[in-house]
Every structure is written in C-alpha cells, then in structure tokens.
C-alpha cells in the first residue's frame, strides 16, 4: 500500500510538469459565447419574443427549443428579462437578456443548459465547392453555427495527404491546436468522389494561414416558421454531405445537408435535454495498459477536454491500470457517451457497468502557447448576457 502511494505521488508530481508543458485543452481551446446577446428587429413584443426564442436555442443547443411549449411562458415574458439594448458592430440593434435568470427558469422547467464556454471548431470544406456554391455553403454553415452557439472558423487547411486521404488524427489535432482550436470538422461536398477527401481545397495552401476569426456572436433571431437546423423533409432528398469530426477524445462521422455537420456536432456536445444532465457528479474511470508518464499525461488531458468535465485526476495506480477521478456534468453517463467514439479508449465489458477502458497509445500534440488567437469581440457584452 505504501509503495502504491509513493508511486502515485511521483506520478502526480510528474504529471504536473508534463501537463503544464502541454497546456490543458480546457484553457486554450474554448470560446465564451455571448448566449443572451441577440440581434433584434425592434423593441416590440413580437420582436422580443423572437429574440428570446433565438436565445433559448443557443442556451440549450437544441433548435427545438424555439418552439418547445415548455418555454411558452418564458417567451411571452421576454421583456421582463431585458437588461439593455445596444448597437452591434454593424449598427444593428441588439438586446441583452439576463442570462442567469433565464438559465434558472430553463433548469426549473426540467431542461438542460449548455455552458457558455464552448469548443472552438475549425471547419474545412474539402474539396472546396465551386465559387458560387462556396459562398452559399459558407453562409449556411456560419448561420447554423451562430444560431446554435458553436464558435467556428471556416478555413482552407491542408487536411489530406498526397493520396487524398485524411491526415492521421494526431497531425490533424496538431494543426487545429496551432490556431487555438480544440477540434476539426471536415465537410465533403456531394460532388466529391466517394471515399476520399481529395481535391483542390487544401492543395493550394502555402505557408501558415492567418489566425481565424470566430463566428459565434451574437445570435440572430430564429425564424418563427421553423426551428433552425434539422435534416427532415425535403432535405432528406438533397445531395448528402459527408462530415468528419475529430476531437482530442473521439472521432465521429455524419451525413446530411450542408449544415448537418454543425447540427450533429452540437447535438453531440450539448447536454441532453433533461436537467439531470446538468448535475455535477463524480465518475471513476479505470484505464488499462497505461505504461509511461506520457500516457498518464495524454489520458489526463483528453479526459479533461470532455465537455462537462471540470476535474480529472489520477487517484489510484494498480500495475498498468490507472484510476481517474472525474467531476463531470451528468456524471458517468456523460463520460460513457462522449468516449463511445474515441480511437484512444476501447470500452471493456463489465458486469457491474463500471467505466473500464483499454488505452490505445497515440501522441496528443500540444499547441504553441504563444500562437496568436483572435477571440470574438466582447467589449460591449454585458456580463449577464455572457452568463
């Protein structure tokens, strides 16, 4: 027992140094979204109702919130939550709602709220559509991300190798980390050849692109005729885009419309609708086949990067098995859901339902701490609108 404690002490001390050098993902890869700062058509009651619907979509990460009957009273009483009005960078009228008060109402109704600190995502279209299509696609993707509150930048980046295949995930993560982002979303337009990401989209890139601008402020009102997002109806017959999401802890693929990548990414990262997902809980995770200090550091950084995790520490070491104590919104259910698509963690069957995973080693590159990153303008955003 004493030997185990001594080993754990040395591991923790070494991890402190390694993790400080690597820079924890949660400190550099998120952006604070002004959830409750909304473009508004005027100061009339109908305009405020539309603005509140837009804020609810962004607060929950669910387009259905715009028309959810549970929020009907909150929408009708939108004027009671107004903090002030202001002018945006283009002179547009904006309303700032009391975010803390609205959050309390949302949770009191049994629904979840999504933290305003959200993963900054680089979006790459590869191959790039024709110029005429590109402008329309760029606008549609940006509007979907703005409406749902996902901070993004659409950039032409070299994400493929000479054979037209996506680069290894470690190389992709290193690339996005270079620009202060946490994850990468690659979209393949319908006209692209099946089974590859080849094309001119990244081939012509030379040197380092300029630091990205985020597209996450402020949200525009959601049209009253239909909630933002979704792939139902006529969209089902439209040509299908293929999307690949690469994060430090998982990879996922989606198919659908030009905005499906954004919509499905938000659906994956935002908490489930019920407010039980907001409750913070302890989760113990057993990781097998951990052999080096670098492995411990990589695992700790990846676990800490899971949305909703506020703490991830080694608590026990048993040979090549490490036990991590996590504090996570939604507890063990959140951890299991987010690691389901991870290439680094393979779930081990357990009769007790414990979270046991086998570690698949792989380098997790860290970004240069000094790389310049342009954050969304927030100088005039009231603190209440930022939560």
KEKOLDO-868078 format. One record per residue (C-alpha): residue in one letter; x, y negated, z negated. Coordinates in steps of 0.02 Angstrom, whole numbers, plus 50000, padded with zeros to 5 digits. Example, Ala and Ser with C-alpha at 12.3 -4.5 7.8 and 13.67 -1.06 7.14 Angstrom:
<recs>
A506155022549610
S506845005349643
</recs>
This chain:
<recs>
X500005000050000
X501424988249955
X502294992250119
X500684988350214
X500514971550128
X502344967350164
X502104971950348
X500534961350357
X501444946650277
X502834947250407
X501584949150549
X500584934150490
X502154923650472
X502754928450646
X501024925450719
X501014907750652
X502574903950752
X502014912950909
X500264905750911
X500924888050882
X502064890051032
X500664897351138
X499434883551089
X497744890951037
X496494890751179
X495154882651074
X496224867151050
X496534862951231
X495284871651342
X493604864551289
X492734848151326
X491474839651214
X489904837251317
X488774822051285
X487244833151274
X486004819651223
X486564805451335
X485364806351483
X485054796151641
X483284789651629
X482134781951760
X481454768851639
X480814766051464
X479064772651495
X478384787851402
X478424799151557
X480244794351591
X480724798251412
X479814814851420
X480834819651574
X482434814051489
X482054824651336
X481724839851446
X483414837251528
X484254835751357
X483414851951298
X484084861351449
X485824855351411
X485674858251223
X485144876351243
X485994880951407
X484314887651467
X483404879951615
X481784887351547
X481874875251401
X481234861251514
X479514869451520
X479534880051362
X477874877351270
X478814878551105
X479604861651142
X477994852851198
X477824842651038
X479664837851040
X479484831751219
X477894822151180
X478764813551033
X480354809451130
X480254790851088
X480484794950903
X482224801850938
X482904787251040
X484484779750967
X484774766651102
X484834762851287
X486404758551383
X487124756951557
X488164770551636
X489734768451742
X488694765251899
X487484753651812
X486184767351788
X485044766551637
X485404779751505
X484544784651344
X485434791751192
X484414803551084
X484804808050904
X485654824650939
X485754830650759
X483894827950733
X483424836550897
X484564851250854
X483674853250688
X481994853950774
X482614866650902
X483264878350766
X481694875850659
X480704882450808
X481744898350809
X482844893850958
X484724892650976
X485794877551016
X487414878351114
X488914869851037
X489374853451124
X491184859751137
X491134870051296
X492434878851404
X493154867851540
X492994877951701
X493924876151866
X492854880752017
X493674886352179
X492734889652342
X493734901952444
X493704901352589
X493084883452592
X491464881252689
X491394870252843
X491504851652804
X489624848752823
X489204863652712
X490574859552588
X489844842752542
X488124850252511
X488844865052415
X489964853752311
X488464842852265
X487354857652222
X488674865652110
X489054849152024
X487214845551992
X486914863051920
X488424861351804
X487874844051748
X486094849451715
X486634864651613
X488054855751523
X489544865551587
X491094854551612
X491884858951779
X493054852851913
X492954859252093
X494714860752161
X495634868652309
X496854880252220
X497924894852284
X496994909452205
X497424922952333
X498964932352386
X499614934852564
X498454949652591
X496904939652547
X496614947252375
X496374937652215
X497974934952118
X498214945251959
X497154938451817
X498684933151717
X499254922451863
X497514915151882
X497414910851697
X499134902851702
X498534892351849
X496964886051762
X497864883251597
X499054871951690
X497604860051715
X496964861251537
X495534872751582
X495014889051498
X494254898851639
X494104900451827
X492554902951934
X492904908352114
X491494907352241
X491494916452408
X490254908752531
X489064920452625
X490004918452789
X491634925052714
X492164942752761
X491544955552636
X492794962352512
X494074948252513
X494374930552460
X495464926752609
X495284910652707
X495974893152728
X495304886452564
X496904888852467
X498164891952604
X498474873652642
X498824868252465
X500584861752442
X501314855552280
X500274852552124
X498524845452144
X498024830152047
X497334833151872
X495474837151883
X494014826051838
X492604834251742
X490804833851800
X489964835151631
X489254818051588
X487874812651572
X486444824251619
X485114818951743
X483284822351710
X482664839451767
X481264838551897
X479584842051819
X479034853751960
X480294867351917
X481684870551793
X483464869051850
X484344884951906
X483674902251943
X483804913752092
X481994918952114
X480774916052256
X481464910452424
X483234910252353
X483184929252349
X483114929752540
X484504916952562
X486284922452604
X487164928452448
X488704920452374
X489924931452279
X490604924052118
X492014929852004
X492254922751829
X493964925051749
X494184920451565
X495524924751435
X494424938551364
X493364945251507
X493024945851694
X491274945751770
X490554945851946
X488924938252006
X487974937052170
X486634924652217
X486404906952278
X487704893152289
X487314888652107
X487204906552041
X489004906151980
X488634891351867
X486954897851809
X487584915351768
X489154908651683
X488094897651570
X486894911951535
X488384922351481
X489214909151372
X487714900451293
X486964909051140
X485424920051163
X483764910751143
X483374915950964
X484094905550824
X484824921150742
X486244919150866
X486704902650782
X487004910350612
X488834912350574
X489364929550515
X490904939850477
X491434953050602
X492794966150582
X493634971950742
X494814986850750
X496094985750891
X497095001450931
X498765003151024
X499494986850959
X501384988750961
X502264971950968
X502144954750888
X501744947851060
X500244959651066
X499634953250899
X499804935250960
X498934938651126
X497494947551040
X497264933850911
X497234920351046
X495994929951153
X494824933651008
X494894915450951
X494424910051128
X492754919151124
X491344906351123
X490614905250948
X492174911650858
X492844899350730
X494144910550648
X495144925950699
X496474932950582
X497364949450554
X496774957050391
X497504974650396
X498834984450488
X498705003550496
X500105010150605
X499695004650783
X497954998750733
X497604980950679
X496024974950595
X495474957250636
X494264947250531
X493214935550638
X491994921950592
X490784921150737
X489124913250778
X487994928250797
X489224939750708
X489654956850779
X488314955950914
X489174940950993
X490884949450992
X490204965451070
X489264955851205
X490744945051255
X492044958951256
X490954970451363
X491814964451522
X493574962251454
X495014970151550
X496074969551392
X494894978551271
X494084995551303
X492694999951180
X492965016151084
X491405025951041
X491005025750857
X489585034650769
X489505020450643
X489365007050777
X490974998750719
X491864987150840
X493354997950889
X494344993951046
X495895000651132
X497074986651183
X497684986051363
X499274975551360
X499434961051478
X500284944251468
X499224929351422
X500114914051485
X500024897851390
X499904880551468
X501214866951450
X500644856551302
X501144840351390
X500174842851552
X499024827851578
X497164831451574
X495804819051618
X494344820351497
X492574814351532
X492264795951491
X491524794551317
X491974777251258
X490184771351252
X489374787651197
X488514786351027
X489094799550904
X487314805750884
X487204809651070
X488814819851056
X488124829650907
</recs>
